[in-house]
């Protein structure tokens, strides 16, 4: 069970890094007009950036949950 949790944690951390990298690439591609807020409503890139941010938050929450479970298992086993 502990090995599964560790592998799950590693997978979650890799996913967090991947989503973070995708968000940074999306940010770099943002044009000057989008940064100044020209146009009506949020741009497609801004909406994508917001969605990526929420994915990263959910993945980080899952990773923290797995860390909490690992700590719970470690304290229960006396390690």
N, C-alpha and C positions, 0 to 999 in steps of 0.2 A: 504493500500500500504506500509506503514511504517513497519507494522508487518511482511509482506512478506519479505521486504528487510532485516530486522533484522534476521529472520529465515534463509534466504539465506546466510547472513554473518556468522552466527553460523555454518551452514553446510559447508561453504567454509573453515572456520578456522579449523574445525575438519578434513576436507579433507587434508589441508596443514599439520597438525600434523601427520596424517596417512602416507602420502607420505614421510614426513621427517623421521618417524620411519622406514619405509621400506628401505629408503636409508641408514640409520645408520646400520640396520641389514645386508644389502648387503655389507657395508663397513667392518663390523666385520668379515664377512665370507671370505674376500679377503685373499688369501694365500701370503706367503712371496715371492714366485716366481713372482706372479702377481705384487706385490709392487715394485720389482726390475726391472720390465719391461722385464723379460725374455720371449722369444717366439716371434712369428711374429705378428705384428699388435696388436690392442687393444683386450683384453680378452672379453669374453661374459659378465663377471661381470662388467668390466669397461663400456661397452656399456649400460648395464642395469642401472648402476649408473648415467650415463650421461642422459639417458632418464628420470629417476626419478627426476633428478635435474630440467630438463625442465618442467616436470609436476608441480613441486612445484612452479617454477617461474610463470607459467600460472595461477595457483590457487591463488597465492599471488597477481598477477595483478588484477584478478577478485575481490578479497576481497577488494583491495584498491579502485577499481571502485565502489563497493557497498557502501563503507564508504563515498566516494565522493558524491554519490547520496543521501545518508542519510543526509549529511551535507547540500546539496543543498535544500532538502525538508525542513529541519529544518529552514534554513535561509529564505526560501520563506514563511513559515507559521508564522514567527515572533517569534519562540521559542528560 
